[in-house]
């Protein structure tokens, strides 16, 4: 498991309702972390930075629409 010590977690600026959100840590060398904001000590997912960037670009470009 990658070392997430020093991770700076942030929520989307669009999550203004304080409800169900994910938090992203993008300040780690070579990886991006994801976690549930309601359970910050729970499980995390990690992605290689380039894979995360590809995913984000796909979302922005509506690549996942049916």
Biopython code that builds the backbone (N, CA, C, O; Angstrom):
import numpy as np
from Bio.PDB.StructureBuilder import StructureBuilder

atoms = [
    (1, "UNK", "N", (0.841, -1.177, 0.000)),
    (1, "UNK", "CA", (0.000, 0.000, 0.000)),
    (1, "UNK", "C", (0.884, 1.238, 0.000)),
    (1, "UNK", "O", (1.851, 1.307, 0.758)),
    (2, "UNK", "N", (0.565, 2.212, -0.838)),
    (2, "UNK", "CA", (1.358, 3.456, -0.859)),
    (2, "UNK", "C", (1.260, 4.206, 0.462)),
    (2, "UNK", "O", (0.260, 4.117, 1.175)),
    (3, "UNK", "N", (2.300, 4.933, 0.767)),
    (3, "UNK", "CA", (2.351, 5.744, 1.984)),
    (3, "UNK", "C", (1.577, 7.039, 1.752)),
    (3, "UNK", "O", (1.932, 7.833, 0.881)),
    (4, "UNK", "N", (0.520, 7.247, 2.532)),
    (4, "UNK", "CA", (-0.300, 8.444, 2.388)),
    (4, "UNK", "C", (0.015, 9.493, 3.443)),
    (4, "UNK", "O", (-0.725, 10.462, 3.605)),
    (5, "UNK", "N", (1.121, 9.295, 4.163)),
    (5, "UNK", "CA", (1.552, 10.287, 5.135)),
    (5, "UNK", "C", (1.812, 11.606, 4.420)),
    (5, "UNK", "O", (2.492, 11.639, 3.395)),
    (6, "UNK", "N", (1.283, 12.663, 4.948)),
    (6, "UNK", "CA", (1.472, 13.975, 4.332)),
    (6, "UNK", "C", (0.431, 14.318, 3.284)),
    (6, "UNK", "O", (0.495, 15.379, 2.663)),
    (7, "UNK", "N", (-0.531, 13.421, 3.083)),
    (7, "UNK", "CA", (-1.585, 13.702, 2.098)),
    (7, "UNK", "C", (-2.404, 14.909, 2.538)),
    (7, "UNK", "O", (-2.769, 15.033, 3.707)),
    (8, "UNK", "N", (-2.684, 15.784, 1.599)),
    (8, "UNK", "CA", (-3.563, 16.923, 1.838)),
    (8, "UNK", "C", (-4.860, 16.625, 1.097)),
    (8, "UNK", "O", (-4.906, 16.636, -0.133)),
    (9, "UNK", "N", (-5.911, 16.358, 1.868)),
    (9, "UNK", "CA", (-7.190, 15.942, 1.306)),
    (9, "UNK", "C", (-8.073, 17.153, 1.032)),
    (9, "UNK", "O", (-8.103, 18.104, 1.814)),
    (10, "UNK", "N", (-8.791, 17.107, -0.089)),
    (10, "UNK", "CA", (-9.707, 18.202, -0.410)),
    (10, "UNK", "C", (-10.984, 17.634, -1.018)),
    (10, "UNK", "O", (-10.979, 16.595, -1.678)),
    (11, "UNK", "N", (-12.079, 18.351, -0.773)),
    (11, "UNK", "CA", (-13.373, 18.014, -1.363)),
    (11, "UNK", "C", (-13.583, 18.885, -2.588)),
    (11, "UNK", "O", (-12.934, 19.918, -2.751)),
    (12, "UNK", "N", (-14.477, 18.466, -3.427)),
    (12, "UNK", "CA", (-14.864, 19.273, -4.578)),
    (12, "UNK", "C", (-15.459, 20.593, -4.112)),
    (12, "UNK", "O", (-16.144, 20.645, -3.090)),
    (13, "UNK", "N", (-15.202, 21.638, -4.847)),
    (13, "UNK", "CA", (-15.807, 22.928, -4.527)),
    (13, "UNK", "C", (-17.319, 22.889, -4.749)),
    (13, "UNK", "O", (-18.037, 23.770, -4.277)),
    (14, "UNK", "N", (-17.796, 21.889, -5.453)),
    (14, "UNK", "CA", (-19.235, 21.747, -5.702)),
    (14, "UNK", "C", (-19.944, 20.959, -4.614)),
    (14, "UNK", "O", (-21.158, 20.770, -4.692)),
    (15, "UNK", "N", (-19.234, 20.501, -3.620)),
    (15, "UNK", "CA", (-19.860, 19.736, -2.532)),
    (15, "UNK", "C", (-20.194, 20.666, -1.371)),
    (15, "UNK", "O", (-19.719, 20.474, -0.252)),
    (16, "UNK", "N", (-21.007, 21.666, -1.649)),
    (16, "UNK", "CA", (-21.348, 22.664, -0.646)),
    (16, "UNK", "C", (-22.419, 22.212, 0.328)),
    (16, "UNK", "O", (-22.702, 22.912, 1.301)),
    (17, "UNK", "N", (-23.022, 21.048, 0.083)),
    (17, "UNK", "CA", (-24.084, 20.592, 0.971)),
    (17, "UNK", "C", (-23.551, 19.804, 2.167)),
    (17, "UNK", "O", (-24.316, 19.495, 3.081)),
    (18, "UNK", "N", (-22.265, 19.474, 2.186)),
    (18, "UNK", "CA", (-21.682, 18.743, 3.300)),
    (18, "UNK", "C", (-22.115, 17.292, 3.369)),
    (18, "UNK", "O", (-21.886, 16.635, 4.384)),
    (19, "UNK", "N", (-22.727, 16.781, 2.330)),
    (19, "UNK", "CA", (-23.243, 15.416, 2.318)),
    (19, "UNK", "C", (-22.203, 14.396, 1.905)),
    (19, "UNK", "O", (-21.035, 14.474, 2.288)),
    (20, "UNK", "N", (-22.652, 13.449, 1.122)),
    (20, "UNK", "CA", (-21.803, 12.342, 0.685)),
    (20, "UNK", "C", (-20.804, 12.824, -0.350)),
    (20, "UNK", "O", (-21.181, 13.208, -1.457)),
    (21, "UNK", "N", (-19.543, 12.804, 0.010)),
    (21, "UNK", "CA", (-18.495, 13.313, -0.869)),
    (21, "UNK", "C", (-17.286, 12.388, -0.843)),
    (21, "UNK", "O", (-17.106, 11.590, 0.077)),
    (22, "UNK", "N", (-16.483, 12.514, -1.856)),
    (22, "UNK", "CA", (-15.169, 11.900, -1.817)),
    (22, "UNK", "C", (-14.152, 13.013, -1.660)),
    (22, "UNK", "O", (-14.394, 14.157, -2.045)),
    (23, "UNK", "N", (-13.022, 12.665, -1.096)),
    (23, "UNK", "CA", (-11.920, 13.607, -0.968)),
    (23, "UNK", "C", (-10.756, 13.074, -1.789)),
    (23, "UNK", "O", (-10.550, 11.865, -1.889)),
    (24, "UNK", "N", (-10.004, 13.987, -2.368)),
    (24, "UNK", "CA", (-8.881, 13.641, -3.225)),
    (24, "UNK", "C", (-7.606, 14.230, -2.634)),
    (24, "UNK", "O", (-7.588, 15.376, -2.187)),
    (25, "UNK", "N", (-6.552, 13.441, -2.637)),
    (25, "UNK", "CA", (-5.225, 13.929, -2.250)),
    (25, "UNK", "C", (-4.345, 13.851, -3.487)),
    (25, "UNK", "O", (-3.970, 12.764, -3.927)),
    (26, "UNK", "N", (-4.019, 15.006, -4.043)),
    (26, "UNK", "CA", (-3.234, 15.045, -5.271)),
    (26, "UNK", "C", (-1.829, 15.575, -5.077)),
    (26, "UNK", "O", (-1.130, 15.865, -6.048)),
    (27, "UNK", "N", (-1.414, 15.703, -3.834)),
    (27, "UNK", "CA", (-0.099, 16.277, -3.553)),
    (27, "UNK", "C", (0.985, 15.234, -3.329)),
    (27, "UNK", "O", (2.100, 15.587, -2.943)),
    (28, "UNK", "N", (0.693, 13.978, -3.556)),
    (28, "UNK", "CA", (1.653, 12.908, -3.293)),
    (28, "UNK", "C", (2.445, 12.578, -4.560)),
    (28, "UNK", "O", (1.885, 12.597, -5.656)),
    (29, "UNK", "N", (3.714, 12.281, -4.426)),
    (29, "UNK", "CA", (4.529, 12.017, -5.624)),
    (29, "UNK", "C", (4.100, 10.745, -6.358)),
    (29, "UNK", "O", (4.239, 9.637, -5.839)),
    (30, "UNK", "N", (3.581, 10.922, -7.563)),
    (30, "UNK", "CA", (3.267, 9.791, -8.424)),
    (30, "UNK", "C", (1.936, 9.118, -8.196)),
    (30, "UNK", "O", (1.555, 8.254, -8.986)),
    (31, "UNK", "N", (1.200, 9.479, -7.135)),
    (31, "UNK", "CA", (-0.083, 8.842, -6.870)),
    (31, "UNK", "C", (-1.132, 9.877, -6.477)),
    (31, "UNK", "O", (-0.813, 10.993, -6.066)),
    (32, "UNK", "N", (-2.391, 9.473, -6.615)),
    (32, "UNK", "CA", (-3.526, 10.277, -6.169)),
    (32, "UNK", "C", (-4.345, 9.377, -5.259)),
    (32, "UNK", "O", (-4.600, 8.219, -5.589)),
    (33, "UNK", "N", (-4.759, 9.910, -4.110)),
    (33, "UNK", "CA", (-5.567, 9.140, -3.172)),
    (33, "UNK", "C", (-7.014, 9.602, -3.186)),
    (33, "UNK", "O", (-7.295, 10.779, -3.411)),
    (34, "UNK", "N", (-7.933, 8.670, -2.946)),
    (34, "UNK", "CA", (-9.362, 8.958, -2.829)),
    (34, "UNK", "C", (-9.862, 8.313, -1.549)),
    (34, "UNK", "O", (-9.443, 7.211, -1.195)),
    (35, "UNK", "N", (-10.772, 9.011, -0.848)),
    (35, "UNK", "CA", (-11.392, 8.440, 0.346)),
    (35, "UNK", "C", (-12.788, 9.026, 0.523)),
    (35, "UNK", "O", (-13.135, 10.040, -0.083)),
    (36, "UNK", "N", (-13.572, 8.375, 1.356)),
    (36, "UNK", "CA", (-14.922, 8.823, 1.699)),
    (36, "UNK", "C", (-14.803, 9.895, 2.775)),
    (36, "UNK", "O", (-14.184, 9.663, 3.814)),
    (37, "UNK", "N", (-15.387, 11.058, 2.540)),
    (37, "UNK", "CA", (-15.256, 12.153, 3.503)),
    (37, "UNK", "C", (-15.916, 11.832, 4.843)),
    (37, "UNK", "O", (-15.537, 12.395, 5.870)),
    (38, "UNK", "N", (-16.898, 10.935, 4.839)),
    (38, "UNK", "CA", (-17.560, 10.573, 6.085)),
    (38, "UNK", "C", (-16.738, 9.607, 6.919)),
    (38, "UNK", "O", (-17.024, 9.421, 8.101)),
    (39, "UNK", "N", (-15.727, 8.990, 6.334)),
    (39, "UNK", "CA", (-14.909, 7.989, 7.033)),
    (39, "UNK", "C", (-13.427, 8.214, 6.709)),
    (39, "UNK", "O", (-12.810, 7.389, 6.035)),
    (40, "UNK", "N", (-12.857, 9.323, 7.185)),
    (40, "UNK", "CA", (-11.490, 9.671, 6.803)),
    (40, "UNK", "C", (-10.416, 8.684, 7.290)),
    (40, "UNK", "O", (-9.296, 8.697, 6.779)),
    (41, "UNK", "N", (-10.739, 7.850, 8.249)),
    (41, "UNK", "CA", (-9.757, 6.850, 8.689)),
    (41, "UNK", "C", (-10.015, 5.490, 8.055)),
    (41, "UNK", "O", (-9.317, 4.519, 8.349)),
    (42, "UNK", "N", (-11.015, 5.423, 7.187)),
    (42, "UNK", "CA", (-11.366, 4.162, 6.532)),
    (42, "UNK", "C", (-10.488, 3.878, 5.326)),
    (42, "UNK", "O", (-9.391, 4.419, 5.187)),
    (43, "UNK", "N", (-10.988, 3.037, 4.482)),
    (43, "UNK", "CA", (-10.254, 2.594, 3.296)),
    (43, "UNK", "C", (-10.009, 3.747, 2.323)),
    (43, "UNK", "O", (-10.788, 4.698, 2.251)),
    (44, "UNK", "N", (-8.921, 3.640, 1.588)),
    (44, "UNK", "CA", (-8.607, 4.607, 0.540)),
    (44, "UNK", "C", (-8.315, 3.857, -0.754)),
    (44, "UNK", "O", (-7.915, 2.693, -0.747)),
    (45, "UNK", "N", (-8.523, 4.543, -1.839)),
    (45, "UNK", "CA", (-8.124, 4.040, -3.148)),
    (45, "UNK", "C", (-6.957, 4.891, -3.611)),
    (45, "UNK", "O", (-6.922, 6.094, -3.349)),
    (46, "UNK", "N", (-6.010, 4.285, -4.290)),
    (46, "UNK", "CA", (-4.909, 5.055, -4.863)),
    (46, "UNK", "C", (-4.786, 4.734, -6.346)),
    (46, "UNK", "O", (-5.044, 3.616, -6.792)),
    (47, "UNK", "N", (-4.386, 5.745, -7.082)),
    (47, "UNK", "CA", (-4.229, 5.639, -8.519)),
    (47, "UNK", "C", (-2.895, 6.239, -8.916)),
    (47, "UNK", "O", (-2.422, 7.178, -8.276)),
    (48, "UNK", "N", (-2.289, 5.713, -9.954)),
    (48, "UNK", "CA", (-1.109, 6.341, -10.530)),
    (48, "UNK", "C", (-1.569, 7.686, -11.089)),
    (48, "UNK", "O", (-2.633, 7.774, -11.703)),
    (49, "UNK", "N", (-0.778, 8.719, -10.880)),
    (49, "UNK", "CA", (-1.171, 10.083, -11.267)),
    (49, "UNK", "C", (-1.604, 10.196, -12.719)),
    (49, "UNK", "O", (-2.578, 10.888, -13.018)),
    (50, "UNK", "N", (-0.905, 9.535, -13.620)),
    (50, "UNK", "CA", (-1.262, 9.633, -15.040)),
    (50, "UNK", "C", (-2.610, 8.970, -15.320)),
    (50, "UNK", "O", (-3.371, 9.455, -16.157)),
    (51, "UNK", "N", (-2.914, 7.869, -14.633)),
    (51, "UNK", "CA", (-4.211, 7.210, -14.804)),
    (51, "UNK", "C", (-5.328, 8.108, -14.290)),
    (51, "UNK", "O", (-6.385, 8.203, -14.914)),
    (52, "UNK", "N", (-5.103, 8.768, -13.158)),
    (52, "UNK", "CA", (-6.111, 9.680, -12.614)),
    (52, "UNK", "C", (-6.343, 10.849, -13.573)),
    (52, "UNK", "O", (-7.486, 11.244, -13.806)),
    (53, "UNK", "N", (-5.271, 11.397, -14.124)),
    (53, "UNK", "CA", (-5.396, 12.516, -15.062)),
    (53, "UNK", "C", (-6.201, 12.097, -16.297)),
    (53, "UNK", "O", (-7.017, 12.873, -16.794)),
    (54, "UNK", "N", (-5.981, 10.896, -16.784)),
    (54, "UNK", "CA", (-6.733, 10.389, -17.930)),
    (54, "UNK", "C", (-8.214, 10.247, -17.581)),
    (54, "UNK", "O", (-9.077, 10.597, -18.386)),
    (55, "UNK", "N", (-8.507, 9.741, -16.396)),
    (55, "UNK", "CA", (-9.889, 9.620, -15.938)),
    (55, "UNK", "C", (-10.566, 10.993, -15.855)),
    (55, "UNK", "O", (-11.682, 11.162, -16.345)),
    (56, "UNK", "N", (-9.906, 11.957, -15.248)),
    (56, "UNK", "CA", (-10.477, 13.300, -15.094)),
    (56, "UNK", "C", (-10.745, 13.922, -16.465)),
    (56, "UNK", "O", (-11.798, 14.526, -16.668)),
    (57, "UNK", "N", (-9.821, 13.786, -17.395)),
    (57, "UNK", "CA", (-10.033, 14.326, -18.738)),
    (57, "UNK", "C", (-11.219, 13.651, -19.415)),
    (57, "UNK", "O", (-11.980, 14.299, -20.134)),
    (58, "UNK", "N", (-11.375, 12.356, -19.188)),
    (58, "UNK", "CA", (-12.528, 11.636, -19.744)),
    (58, "UNK", "C", (-13.837, 12.143, -19.180)),
    (58, "UNK", "O", (-14.819, 12.278, -19.910)),
    (59, "UNK", "N", (-13.859, 12.425, -17.890)),
    (59, "UNK", "CA", (-15.070, 12.969, -17.261)),
    (59, "UNK", "C", (-15.373, 14.355, -17.840)),
    (59, "UNK", "O", (-16.512, 14.652, -18.201)),
    (60, "UNK", "N", (-14.356, 15.184, -17.920)),
    (60, "UNK", "CA", (-14.563, 16.536, -18.455)),
    (60, "UNK", "C", (-15.026, 16.508, -19.902)),
    (60, "UNK", "O", (-15.794, 17.374, -20.322)),
    (61, "UNK", "N", (-14.577, 15.538, -20.659)),
    (61, "UNK", "CA", (-14.937, 15.435, -22.070)),
    (61, "UNK", "C", (-16.171, 14.589, -22.332)),
    (61, "UNK", "O", (-16.478, 14.278, -23.483)),
    (62, "UNK", "N", (-16.891, 14.211, -21.261)),
    (62, "UNK", "CA", (-18.108, 13.393, -21.382)),
    (62, "UNK", "C", (-17.862, 12.058, -22.061)),
    (62, "UNK", "O", (-18.754, 11.544, -22.735)),
    (63, "UNK", "N", (-16.692, 11.489, -21.905)),
    (63, "UNK", "CA", (-16.375, 10.206, -22.522)),
    (63, "UNK", "C", (-17.164, 9.042, -21.952)),
    (63, "UNK", "O", (-17.199, 7.969, -22.556)),
    (64, "UNK", "N", (-17.793, 9.227, -20.812)),
    (64, "UNK", "CA", (-18.484, 8.124, -20.147)),
    (64, "UNK", "C", (-20.004, 8.209, -20.306)),
    (64, "UNK", "O", (-20.739, 7.474, -19.647)),
    (65, "UNK", "N", (-20.465, 9.085, -21.162)),
    (65, "UNK", "CA", (-21.907, 9.195, -21.409)),
    (65, "UNK", "C", (-22.367, 8.059, -22.291)),
    (65, "UNK", "O", (-21.616, 7.563, -23.132)),
    (66, "UNK", "N", (-23.574, 7.660, -22.100)),
    (66, "UNK", "CA", (-24.155, 6.603, -22.939)),
    (66, "UNK", "C", (-24.919, 7.201, -24.071)),
    (66, "UNK", "O", (-25.482, 6.472, -24.889)),
]
sb = StructureBuilder()
sb.init_structure("model")
sb.init_model(0)
sb.init_chain("A")
sb.init_seg("    ")
for serial, (resi, resn, name, xyz) in enumerate(atoms, 1):
    if name == "N":
        sb.init_residue(resn, " ", resi, " ")
    sb.init_atom(name, np.array(xyz, "f"), 0.0, 1.0, " ", f" {name:<3s}", serial, name[0])
structure = sb.get_structure()
